[in-house]
């Protein structure tokens, strides 16, 4: 091979290596962004589930208290 051909091959190899490095860097950035978005979505869903659970617990407590009050009223009436 001539020096010119060697130089050409070297330049092509360097370009390919730079391309591979850019591809790996871009893939890492995309993966990191994906994980961050996934984490945010999970946190939002967990917060929503927690809010709904508290809401249901409050409704249950109200219903339970109403039943206790009715029970007390019925025992007072029957005395």
N, C-alpha and C positions, 0 to 999 in steps of 0.2 A: 504494500500500500504506500501511496505517496504521502507526504506530509499534509497535503491539502485534503486528502481523503481521511486521514487520521483526525485532522482538525474538524472536519465536517462531522465525523462520527462522534467525536467528543462533544461538540456543540449540541448535536441531536440528543445524546445521552443526558447532558446537563438539562436540556429543556424538558425531557421526559421526567427527570428526577424532580425538577421544580414543579411540574404539573402534578406529579404524585403527591408531593408535599402540600401543595395548595388543596388538592382533593381531600387529603387526610385532615387538614386544618378545617376546611369547610364542613366536612362530615362531623368533626368533633363539635363545632359550633352549633350545628343543627341538632345533634344529639343532646347537647347541654340545654339548648332552648326547649327542646321537646320535654326533657325531664323537669325543667322549671315550670313549664305550662301544665304538665301532668300533676305536679305537686300542688300548684295553685288550684286546679280543678278539684283535686281530692280534698284540699282544705275547705274549699267553698261547699262541697257536698257534705262534708262532715259537720260544718257549721249549720247548714240547713237541716240536717237530720237532728242535730242537737236542739235547734230551735223548735222543730216539730215535736220532738219528744217532750220538751218542757211544756209546750202548749197542751199536749195530750195529758200530761201529768196534772196540770192545773185544772183541766176540764174534769178529770177523774176526781180530784180533790173536791171540786165544787159539787159534783153529783153525789159523792160519798157523804159530804156534809149535809146536803139536802135530804138524803135518805136518813141520816142520823136525826135530823131535825123532825122529820115526819114521824119517825119511830118514837121520839120523845113526846111529840104532840099526841100521838095515839095512846101512849101509856098514861099521859096526863088526863086525857078524855075518859079513859076507862076507869080511872081511880075514883 
